[in-house]
Amino acid sequence: MAEINGPHDGGSEPDYRFTLANERTFLAWLRTALGLLAGGVAVHQLVPDPNVLSTVLAGLCVVLAAVLAASAYPRWRQVQTAMRAGRPLPKSGMLLLLTAGILVITLTAAALVVFS
């Protein structure tokens, strides 16, 4: 069997439902990144009398959005390639990172509410 290097190389065509589910997951990562980016911009622009906490909150949102956006395509590609090759799906550290990032953002937002 030929070596599989990309999401459309070699192997066998996966069931279209799995391919479409992988694409929906990719788009969900991008929607989440856009939501975080919008939140970061909103905090930066709309919080009256900005302070260190509001700046940190906006920065955390934007940084997490960038990380998600940057990792969405590579993740889609890894999953698509694994499905094509009939291999197990790769593990993702992004789930833990996203969870931790949202927790930090939530705690920062709570501190902003309490201390402002």
N, CA, C and O atoms as CSV, one atom per row, in Angstrom:
chain,resi,resn,atom,element,x,y,z
A,1,MET,N,N,0.843,-1.174,0.000
A,1,MET,CA,C,0.000,0.000,0.000
A,1,MET,C,C,0.894,1.246,0.000
A,1,MET,O,O,1.931,1.277,0.662
A,2,ALA,N,N,0.484,2.252,-0.739
A,2,ALA,CA,C,1.263,3.492,-0.850
A,2,ALA,C,C,1.237,4.252,0.469
A,2,ALA,O,O,0.275,4.184,1.234
A,3,GLU,N,N,2.325,4.977,0.709
A,3,GLU,CA,C,2.418,5.791,1.917
A,3,GLU,C,C,1.418,6.946,1.823
A,3,GLU,O,O,1.222,7.540,0.763
A,4,ILE,N,N,0.803,7.239,2.950
A,4,ILE,CA,C,-0.187,8.313,2.997
A,4,ILE,C,C,0.441,9.503,3.692
A,4,ILE,O,O,0.783,9.436,4.872
A,5,ASN,N,N,0.594,10.598,2.949
A,5,ASN,CA,C,1.219,11.801,3.492
A,5,ASN,C,C,0.225,12.935,3.700
A,5,ASN,O,O,0.495,13.856,4.470
A,6,GLY,N,N,-0.883,12.885,3.047
A,6,GLY,CA,C,-1.826,14.000,3.126
A,6,GLY,C,C,-3.248,13.524,3.267
A,6,GLY,O,O,-3.516,12.326,3.191
A,7,PRO,N,N,-4.167,14.455,3.474
A,7,PRO,CA,C,-5.558,14.087,3.741
A,7,PRO,C,C,-6.284,13.500,2.534
A,7,PRO,O,O,-7.378,12.955,2.682
A,8,HIS,N,N,-5.690,13.602,1.334
A,8,HIS,CA,C,-6.345,13.072,0.136
A,8,HIS,C,C,-5.459,12.079,-0.604
A,8,HIS,O,O,-5.754,11.718,-1.744
A,9,ASP,N,N,-4.363,11.628,0.040
A,9,ASP,CA,C,-3.418,10.708,-0.596
A,9,ASP,C,C,-3.724,9.270,-0.197
A,9,ASP,O,O,-4.039,8.984,0.959
A,10,GLY,N,N,-3.627,8.373,-1.169
A,10,GLY,CA,C,-3.653,6.938,-0.917
A,10,GLY,C,C,-4.772,6.458,-0.024
A,10,GLY,O,O,-5.763,7.155,0.191
A,11,GLY,N,N,-4.598,5.258,0.491
A,11,GLY,CA,C,-5.586,4.668,1.379
A,11,GLY,C,C,-6.919,4.497,0.690
A,11,GLY,O,O,-6.994,4.398,-0.535
A,12,SER,N,N,-7.971,4.463,1.489
A,12,SER,CA,C,-9.308,4.343,0.923
A,12,SER,C,C,-10.145,5.532,1.370
A,12,SER,O,O,-9.947,6.102,2.443
A,13,GLU,N,N,-11.066,5.873,0.519
A,13,GLU,CA,C,-11.939,7.013,0.803
A,13,GLU,C,C,-12.793,6.677,2.031
A,13,GLU,O,O,-13.511,5.677,2.027
A,14,PRO,N,N,-12.720,7.509,3.090
A,14,PRO,CA,C,-13.558,7.242,4.261
A,14,PRO,C,C,-15.031,7.482,3.936
A,14,PRO,O,O,-15.369,8.177,2.977
A,15,ASP,N,N,-15.877,6.904,4.739
A,15,ASP,CA,C,-17.310,7.153,4.618
A,15,ASP,C,C,-17.524,8.671,4.657
A,15,ASP,O,O,-16.970,9.359,5.514
A,16,TYR,N,N,-18.315,9.176,3.742
A,16,TYR,CA,C,-18.497,10.626,3.643
A,16,TYR,C,C,-19.028,11.234,4.927
A,16,TYR,O,O,-18.757,12.400,5.216
A,17,ARG,N,N,-19.784,10.461,5.705
A,17,ARG,CA,C,-20.318,10.997,6.973
A,17,ARG,C,C,-19.198,11.326,7.948
A,17,ARG,O,O,-19.275,12.318,8.672
A,18,PHE,N,N,-18.153,10.496,7.972
A,18,PHE,CA,C,-17.018,10.756,8.856
A,18,PHE,C,C,-16.201,11.954,8.358
A,18,PHE,O,O,-15.717,12.765,9.147
A,19,THR,N,N,-16.062,12.043,7.037
A,19,THR,CA,C,-15.357,13.188,6.462
A,19,THR,C,C,-16.098,14.482,6.787
A,19,THR,O,O,-15.479,15.477,7.164
A,20,LEU,N,N,-17.409,14.468,6.642
A,20,LEU,CA,C,-18.202,15.665,6.944
A,20,LEU,C,C,-18.202,15.978,8.440
A,20,LEU,O,O,-18.201,17.147,8.827
A,21,ALA,N,N,-18.202,14.955,9.276
A,21,ALA,CA,C,-18.121,15.187,10.730
A,21,ALA,C,C,-16.778,15.809,11.088
A,21,ALA,O,O,-16.715,16.689,11.947
A,22,ASN,N,N,-15.710,15.366,10.445
A,22,ASN,CA,C,-14.385,15.944,10.676
A,22,ASN,C,C,-14.390,17.415,10.245
A,22,ASN,O,O,-13.825,18.270,10.927
A,23,GLU,N,N,-15.020,17.695,9.128
A,23,GLU,CA,C,-15.100,19.081,8.652
A,23,GLU,C,C,-15.921,19.951,9.612
A,23,GLU,O,O,-15.556,21.096,9.879
A,24,ARG,N,N,-17.019,19.412,10.124
A,24,ARG,CA,C,-17.834,20.175,11.094
A,24,ARG,C,C,-17.042,20.467,12.364
A,24,ARG,O,O,-17.171,21.544,12.945
A,25,THR,N,N,-16.227,19.513,12.795
A,25,THR,CA,C,-15.390,19.735,13.972
A,25,THR,C,C,-14.371,20.835,13.699
A,25,THR,O,O,-14.147,21.701,14.545
A,26,PHE,N,N,-13.756,20.802,12.524
A,26,PHE,CA,C,-12.818,21.854,12.112
A,26,PHE,C,C,-13.502,23.219,12.160
A,26,PHE,O,O,-12.951,24.179,12.701
A,27,LEU,N,N,-14.691,23.297,11.599
A,27,LEU,CA,C,-15.421,24.569,11.588
A,27,LEU,C,C,-15.820,24.996,12.999
A,27,LEU,O,O,-15.861,26.192,13.289
A,28,ALA,N,N,-16.113,24.048,13.873
A,28,ALA,CA,C,-16.444,24.387,15.270
A,28,ALA,C,C,-15.238,24.987,15.979
A,28,ALA,O,O,-15.389,25.923,16.764
A,29,TRP,N,N,-14.030,24.455,15.713
A,29,TRP,CA,C,-12.818,25.039,16.298
A,29,TRP,C,C,-12.669,26.485,15.823
A,29,TRP,O,O,-12.324,27.371,16.605
A,30,LEU,N,N,-12.930,26.715,14.534
A,30,LEU,CA,C,-12.804,28.071,13.997
A,30,LEU,C,C,-13.874,29.006,14.573
A,30,LEU,O,O,-13.586,30.165,14.874
A,31,ARG,N,N,-15.097,28.511,14.727
A,31,ARG,CA,C,-16.153,29.344,15.345
A,31,ARG,C,C,-15.794,29.693,16.780
A,31,ARG,O,O,-16.021,30.819,17.224
A,32,THR,N,N,-15.240,28.744,17.499
A,32,THR,CA,C,-14.826,29.003,18.874
A,32,THR,C,C,-13.715,30.053,18.897
A,32,THR,O,O,-13.720,30.953,19.736
A,33,ALA,N,N,-12.765,29.930,17.971
A,33,ALA,CA,C,-11.678,30.916,17.894
A,33,ALA,C,C,-12.233,32.305,17.578
A,33,ALA,O,O,-11.797,33.293,18.168
A,34,LEU,N,N,-13.182,32.388,16.660
A,34,LEU,CA,C,-13.782,33.683,16.326
A,34,LEU,C,C,-14.547,34.264,17.512
A,34,LEU,O,O,-14.510,35.473,17.743
A,35,GLY,N,N,-15.236,33.415,18.256
A,35,GLY,CA,C,-15.954,33.876,19.448
A,35,GLY,C,C,-15.000,34.418,20.500
A,35,GLY,O,O,-15.258,35.457,21.108
A,36,LEU,N,N,-13.900,33.713,20.712
A,36,LEU,CA,C,-12.898,34.190,21.667
A,36,LEU,C,C,-12.269,35.501,21.202
A,36,LEU,O,O,-12.042,36.408,22.003
A,37,LEU,N,N,-11.991,35.594,19.912
A,37,LEU,CA,C,-11.427,36.832,19.368
A,37,LEU,C,C,-12.400,37.992,19.553
A,37,LEU,O,O,-12.001,39.081,19.963
A,38,ALA,N,N,-13.664,37.760,19.252
A,38,ALA,CA,C,-14.680,38.807,19.436
A,38,ALA,C,C,-14.784,39.201,20.901
A,38,ALA,O,O,-14.920,40.382,21.220
A,39,GLY,N,N,-14.721,38.219,21.794
A,39,GLY,CA,C,-14.756,38.514,23.224
A,39,GLY,C,C,-13.573,39.348,23.666
A,39,GLY,O,O,-13.729,40.286,24.447
A,40,GLY,N,N,-12.395,39.015,23.173
A,40,GLY,CA,C,-11.200,39.779,23.518
A,40,GLY,C,C,-11.279,41.213,23.022
A,40,GLY,O,O,-10.931,42.148,23.744
A,41,VAL,N,N,-11.737,41.383,21.789
A,41,VAL,CA,C,-11.882,42.730,21.239
A,41,VAL,C,C,-12.950,43.503,22.013
A,41,VAL,O,O,-12.768,44.685,22.306
A,42,ALA,N,N,-14.053,42.849,22.342
A,42,ALA,CA,C,-15.128,43.508,23.088
A,42,ALA,C,C,-14.649,43.967,24.463
A,42,ALA,O,O,-14.926,45.092,24.878
A,43,VAL,N,N,-13.939,43.103,25.160
A,43,VAL,CA,C,-13.419,43.484,26.480
A,43,VAL,C,C,-12.484,44.681,26.336
A,43,VAL,O,O,-12.564,45.638,27.106
A,44,HIS,N,N,-11.608,44.620,25.356
A,44,HIS,CA,C,-10.641,45.710,25.169
A,44,HIS,C,C,-11.334,47.031,24.819
A,44,HIS,O,O,-10.922,48.091,25.291
A,45,GLN,N,N,-12.368,46.970,24.007
A,45,GLN,CA,C,-13.017,48.189,23.528
A,45,GLN,C,C,-14.128,48.702,24.435
A,45,GLN,O,O,-14.372,49.907,24.479
A,46,LEU,N,N,-14.798,47.826,25.149
A,46,LEU,CA,C,-16.028,48.219,25.833
A,46,LEU,C,C,-15.936,48.331,27.347
A,46,LEU,O,O,-16.833,48.902,27.969
A,47,VAL,N,N,-14.886,47.808,27.957
A,47,VAL,CA,C,-14.772,47.916,29.411
A,47,VAL,C,C,-14.389,49.351,29.757
A,47,VAL,O,O,-13.341,49.842,29.337
A,48,PRO,N,N,-15.259,50.029,30.538
A,48,PRO,CA,C,-14.916,51.401,30.922
A,48,PRO,C,C,-13.754,51.389,31.918
A,48,PRO,O,O,-13.629,50.466,32.722
A,49,ASP,N,N,-12.927,52.397,31.860
A,49,ASP,CA,C,-11.768,52.494,32.749
A,49,ASP,C,C,-10.959,51.194,32.756
A,49,ASP,O,O,-10.879,50.524,33.785
A,50,PRO,N,N,-10.359,50.833,31.619
A,50,PRO,CA,C,-9.608,49.570,31.568
A,50,PRO,C,C,-8.495,49.530,32.620
A,50,PRO,O,O,-7.865,50.541,32.932
A,51,ASN,N,N,-8.281,48.340,33.145
A,51,ASN,CA,C,-7.220,48.133,34.127
A,51,ASN,C,C,-6.426,46.892,33.735
A,51,ASN,O,O,-6.631,46.324,32.663
A,52,VAL,N,N,-5.532,46.486,34.602
A,52,VAL,CA,C,-4.671,45.337,34.289
A,52,VAL,C,C,-5.498,44.080,34.039
A,52,VAL,O,O,-5.211,43.331,33.105
A,53,LEU,N,N,-6.516,43.839,34.855
A,53,LEU,CA,C,-7.321,42.619,34.694
A,53,LEU,C,C,-8.061,42.604,33.362
A,53,LEU,O,O,-8.118,41.563,32.706
A,54,SER,N,N,-8.623,43.725,32.951
A,54,SER,CA,C,-9.346,43.734,31.672
A,54,SER,C,C,-8.378,43.548,30.503
A,54,SER,O,O,-8.714,42.906,29.508
A,55,THR,N,N,-7.189,44.107,30.625
A,55,THR,CA,C,-6.182,43.919,29.576
A,55,THR,C,C,-5.729,42.465,29.522
A,55,THR,O,O,-5.563,41.908,28.437
A,56,VAL,N,N,-5.528,41.853,30.671
A,56,VAL,CA,C,-5.145,40.430,30.727
A,56,VAL,C,C,-6.259,39.568,30.143
A,56,VAL,O,O,-5.994,38.644,29.374
A,57,LEU,N,N,-7.502,39.870,30.506
A,57,LEU,CA,C,-8.642,39.098,29.996
A,57,LEU,C,C,-8.718,39.190,28.478
A,57,LEU,O,O,-8.877,38.174,27.802
A,58,ALA,N,N,-8.605,40.393,27.939
A,58,ALA,CA,C,-8.642,40.563,26.484
A,58,ALA,C,C,-7.487,39.801,25.837
A,58,ALA,O,O,-7.677,39.126,24.825
A,59,GLY,N,N,-6.304,39.905,26.410
A,59,GLY,CA,C,-5.137,39.209,25.859
A,59,GLY,C,C,-5.289,37.703,25.887
A,59,GLY,O,O,-4.936,37.026,24.921
A,60,LEU,N,N,-5.815,37.164,26.990
A,60,LEU,CA,C,-6.026,35.714,27.077
A,60,LEU,C,C,-6.996,35.230,26.003
A,60,LEU,O,O,-6.778,34.194,25.375
A,61,CYS,N,N,-8.057,35.987,25.802
A,61,CYS,CA,C,-9.035,35.606,24.771
A,61,CYS,C,C,-8.394,35.586,23.387
A,61,CYS,O,O,-8.589,34.644,22.618
A,62,VAL,N,N,-7.639,36.616,23.080
A,62,VAL,CA,C,-7.018,36.719,21.758
A,62,VAL,C,C,-5.955,35.635,21.569
A,62,VAL,O,O,-5.870,35.035,20.497
A,63,VAL,N,N,-5.154,35.381,22.587
A,63,VAL,CA,C,-4.107,34.352,22.472
A,63,VAL,C,C,-4.725,32.966,22.301
A,63,VAL,O,O,-4.277,32.188,21.458
A,64,LEU,N,N,-5.747,32.653,23.091
A,64,LEU,CA,C,-6.386,31.347,22.950
A,64,LEU,C,C,-7.052,31.220,21.582
A,64,LEU,O,O,-7.028,30.147,20.978
A,65,ALA,N,N,-7.642,32.302,21.091
A,65,ALA,CA,C,-8.235,32.292,19.748
A,65,ALA,C,C,-7.175,31.988,18.697
A,65,ALA,O,O,-7.419,31.203,17.780
A,66,ALA,N,N,-6.010,32.599,18.820
A,66,ALA,CA,C,-4.934,32.368,17.855
A,66,ALA,C,C,-4.448,30.924,17.901
A,66,ALA,O,O,-4.203,30.315,16.859
A,67,VAL,N,N,-4.309,30.380,19.096
A,67,VAL,CA,C,-3.856,28.987,19.236
A,67,VAL,C,C,-4.873,28.040,18.604
A,67,VAL,O,O,-4.498,27.111,17.888
A,68,LEU,N,N,-6.147,28.273,18.866
A,68,LEU,CA,C,-7.184,27.417,18.280
A,68,LEU,C,C,-7.204,27.517,16.760
A,68,LEU,O,O,-7.275,26.503,16.065
A,69,ALA,N,N,-7.140,28.732,16.252
A,69,ALA,CA,C,-7.168,28.913,14.805
A,69,ALA,C,C,-5.955,28.258,14.155
A,69,ALA,O,O,-6.076,27.644,13.095
A,70,ALA,N,N,-4.799,28.383,14.777
A,70,ALA,CA,C,-3.575,27.804,14.218
A,70,ALA,C,C,-3.575,26.280,14.272
A,70,ALA,O,O,-2.931,25.638,13.443
A,71,SER,N,N,-4.279,25.696,15.223
A,71,SER,CA,C,-4.247,24.241,15.366
A,71,SER,C,C,-5.428,23.538,14.696
A,71,SER,O,O,-5.435,22.310,14.609
A,72,ALA,N,N,-6.412,24.279,14.226
A,72,ALA,CA,C,-7.613,23.662,13.646
A,72,ALA,C,C,-7.296,22.880,12.368
A,72,ALA,O,O,-7.705,21.727,12.231
A,73,TYR,N,N,-6.580,23.491,11.446
A,73,TYR,CA,C,-6.284,22.790,10.191
A,73,TYR,C,C,-5.364,21.586,10.395
A,73,TYR,O,O,-5.652,20.511,9.870
A,74,PRO,N,N,-4.265,21.733,11.141
A,74,PRO,CA,C,-3.436,20.533,11.352
A,74,PRO,C,C,-4.221,19.371,11.980
A,74,PRO,O,O,-4.003,18.210,11.632
A,75,ARG,N,N,-5.122,19.689,12.895
A,75,ARG,CA,C,-5.936,18.633,13.514
A,75,ARG,C,C,-6.849,17.990,12.476
A,75,ARG,O,O,-6.950,16.765,12.417
A,76,TRP,N,N,-7.512,18.799,11.660
A,76,TRP,CA,C,-8.376,18.258,10.605
A,76,TRP,C,C,-7.565,17.330,9.701
A,76,TRP,O,O,-8.008,16.232,9.364
A,77,ARG,N,N,-6.380,17.785,9.318
A,77,ARG,CA,C,-5.518,17.018,8.416
A,77,ARG,C,C,-5.089,15.690,9.045
A,77,ARG,O,O,-5.115,14.659,8.374
A,78,GLN,N,N,-4.694,15.700,10.322
A,78,GLN,CA,C,-4.282,14.466,11.000
A,78,GLN,C,C,-5.426,13.458,11.035
A,78,GLN,O,O,-5.228,12.274,10.760
A,79,VAL,N,N,-6.616,13.932,11.373
A,79,VAL,CA,C,-7.773,13.032,11.466
A,79,VAL,C,C,-8.133,12.489,10.086
A,79,VAL,O,O,-8.392,11.295,9.932
A,80,GLN,N,N,-8.147,13.366,9.086
A,80,GLN,CA,C,-8.496,12.923,7.731
A,80,GLN,C,C,-7.498,11.893,7.222
A,80,GLN,O,O,-7.892,10.896,6.617
A,81,THR,N,N,-6.213,12.122,7.461
A,81,THR,CA,C,-5.170,11.193,7.033
A,81,THR,C,C,-5.306,9.852,7.762
A,81,THR,O,O,-5.169,8.794,7.148
A,82,ALA,N,N,-5.574,9.899,9.065
A,82,ALA,CA,C,-5.746,8.655,9.834
A,82,ALA,C,C,-6.958,7.868,9.331
A,82,ALA,O,O,-6.888,6.646,9.197
A,83,MET,N,N,-8.065,8.555,9.053
A,83,MET,CA,C,-9.254,7.851,8.546
A,83,MET,C,C,-8.957,7.205,7.199
A,83,MET,O,O,-9.364,6.070,6.952
A,84,ARG,N,N,-8.258,7.911,6.337
A,84,ARG,CA,C,-7.925,7.392,5.018
A,84,ARG,C,C,-7.046,6.148,5.115
A,84,ARG,O,O,-7.193,5.212,4.330
A,85,ALA,N,N,-6.132,6.146,6.084
A,85,ALA,CA,C,-5.199,5.032,6.241
A,85,ALA,C,C,-5.785,3.903,7.087
A,85,ALA,O,O,-5.170,2.844,7.212
A,86,GLY,N,N,-6.960,4.116,7.666
A,86,GLY,CA,C,-7.558,3.088,8.514
A,86,GLY,C,C,-6.862,2.960,9.858
A,86,GLY,O,O,-6.935,1.915,10.505
A,87,ARG,N,N,-6.182,4.032,10.282
A,87,ARG,CA,C,-5.488,4.039,11.577
A,87,ARG,C,C,-6.392,4.636,12.642
A,87,ARG,O,O,-7.370,5.313,12.328
A,88,PRO,N,N,-6.057,4.380,13.919
A,88,PRO,CA,C,-6.817,5.027,15.003
A,88,PRO,C,C,-6.663,6.543,14.911
A,88,PRO,O,O,-5.644,7.048,14.439
A,89,LEU,N,N,-7.677,7.250,15.362
A,89,LEU,CA,C,-7.618,8.710,15.348
A,89,LEU,C,C,-6.568,9.189,16.341
A,89,LEU,O,O,-6.436,8.624,17.427
A,90,PRO,N,N,-5.826,10.222,15.979
A,90,PRO,CA,C,-4.779,10.726,16.871
A,90,PRO,C,C,-5.381,11.428,18.079
A,90,PRO,O,O,-6.471,11.997,18.012
A,91,LYS,N,N,-4.649,11.373,19.179
A,91,LYS,CA,C,-5.075,12.084,20.385
A,91,LYS,C,C,-4.829,13.572,20.185
A,91,LYS,O,O,-3.982,13.978,19.389
A,92,SER,N,N,-5.591,14.379,20.926
A,92,SER,CA,C,-5.439,15.825,20.796
A,92,SER,C,C,-5.214,16.458,22.159
A,92,SER,O,O,-6.002,16.259,23.084
A,93,GLY,N,N,-4.140,17.218,22.276
A,93,GLY,CA,C,-3.895,17.978,23.489
A,93,GLY,C,C,-4.718,19.259,23.531
A,93,GLY,O,O,-4.773,19.935,24.558
A,94,MET,N,N,-5.360,19.590,22.411
A,94,MET,CA,C,-6.134,20.829,22.341
A,94,MET,C,C,-7.338,20.813,23.271
A,94,MET,O,O,-7.761,21.866,23.747
A,95,LEU,N,N,-7.888,19.651,23.535
A,95,LEU,CA,C,-9.051,19.592,24.425
A,95,LEU,C,C,-8.667,20.053,25.828
A,95,LEU,O,O,-9.391,20.832,26.447
A,96,LEU,N,N,-7.543,19.580,26.323
A,96,LEU,CA,C,-7.072,19.994,27.635
A,96,LEU,C,C,-6.680,21.471,27.629
A,96,LEU,O,O,-7.006,22.206,28.561
A,97,LEU,N,N,-5.980,21.904,26.578
A,97,LEU,CA,C,-5.575,23.300,26.482
A,97,LEU,C,C,-6.784,24.232,26.424
A,97,LEU,O,O,-6.805,25.263,27.096
A,98,LEU,N,N,-7.784,23.876,25.629
A,98,LEU,CA,C,-8.986,24.703,25.531
A,98,LEU,C,C,-9.720,24.754,26.866
A,98,LEU,O,O,-10.174,25.818,27.284
A,99,THR,N,N,-9.838,23.628,27.524
A,99,THR,CA,C,-10.495,23.587,28.829
A,99,THR,C,C,-9.768,24.458,29.842
A,99,THR,O,O,-10.392,25.247,30.552
A,100,ALA,N,N,-8.457,24.314,29.909
A,100,ALA,CA,C,-7.658,25.111,30.844
A,100,ALA,C,C,-7.733,26.594,30.482
A,100,ALA,O,O,-7.848,27.443,31.365
A,101,GLY,N,N,-7.668,26.904,29.197
A,101,GLY,CA,C,-7.744,28.289,28.757
A,101,GLY,C,C,-9.067,28.943,29.118
A,101,GLY,O,O,-9.095,30.078,29.592
A,102,ILE,N,N,-10.156,28.234,28.895
A,102,ILE,CA,C,-11.485,28.766,29.237
A,102,ILE,C,C,-11.599,28.936,30.749
A,102,ILE,O,O,-12.194,29.907,31.214
A,103,LEU,N,N,-11.042,28.013,31.516
A,103,LEU,CA,C,-11.066,28.145,32.972
A,103,LEU,C,C,-10.307,29.393,33.419
A,103,LEU,O,O,-10.793,30.146,34.263
A,104,VAL,N,N,-9.125,29.614,32.861
A,104,VAL,CA,C,-8.333,30.793,33.217
A,104,VAL,C,C,-9.080,32.076,32.818
A,104,VAL,O,O,-9.112,33.042,33.580
A,105,ILE,N,N,-9.674,32.077,31.632
A,105,ILE,CA,C,-10.451,33.241,31.184
A,105,ILE,C,C,-11.627,33.493,32.116
A,105,ILE,O,O,-11.914,34.639,32.461
A,106,THR,N,N,-12.305,32.432,32.523
A,106,THR,CA,C,-13.449,32.566,33.435
A,106,THR,C,C,-13.017,33.121,34.785
A,106,THR,O,O,-13.667,34.013,35.330
A,107,LEU,N,N,-11.930,32.600,35.321
A,107,LEU,CA,C,-11.442,33.099,36.617
A,107,LEU,C,C,-10.984,34.556,36.518
A,107,LEU,O,O,-11.185,35.338,37.447
A,108,THR,N,N,-10.368,34.914,35.390
A,108,THR,CA,C,-9.951,36.306,35.190
A,108,THR,C,C,-11.166,37.217,35.081
A,108,THR,O,O,-11.169,38.314,35.639
A,109,ALA,N,N,-12.187,36.779,34.374
A,109,ALA,CA,C,-13.421,37.561,34.253
A,109,ALA,C,C,-14.097,37.714,35.619
A,109,ALA,O,O,-14.617,38.782,35.942
A,110,ALA,N,N,-14.086,36.640,36.418
A,110,ALA,CA,C,-14.675,36.713,37.765
A,110,ALA,C,C,-13.897,37.706,38.623
A,110,ALA,O,O,-14.497,38.480,39.368
A,111,ALA,N,N,-12.585,37.692,38.527
A,111,ALA,CA,C,-11.759,38.645,39.299
A,111,ALA,C,C,-12.045,40.072,38.841
A,111,ALA,O,O,-12.084,40.991,39.659
A,112,LEU,N,N,-12.242,40.258,37.546
A,112,LEU,CA,C,-12.558,41.584,37.010
A,112,LEU,C,C,-13.886,42.088,37.584
A,112,LEU,O,O,-14.013,43.259,37.942
A,113,VAL,N,N,-14.857,41.205,37.664
A,113,VAL,CA,C,-16.168,41.582,38.228
A,113,VAL,C,C,-16.052,41.914,39.715
A,113,VAL,O,O,-16.607,42.910,40.179
A,114,VAL,N,N,-15.341,41.090,40.447
A,114,VAL,CA,C,-15.228,41.266,41.904
A,114,VAL,C,C,-14.418,42.505,42.265
A,114,VAL,O,O,-14.785,43.247,43.176
A,115,PHE,N,N,-13.310,42.730,41.545
A,115,PHE,CA,C,-12.387,43.798,41.944
A,115,PHE,C,C,-12.592,45.120,41.208
A,115,PHE,O,O,-11.831,46.064,41.416
A,116,SER,N,N,-13.581,45.196,40.376
A,116,SER,CA,C,-13.817,46.457,39.649
A,116,SER,C,C,-14.988,47.219,40.231
A,116,SER,O,O,-15.326,48.297,39.744
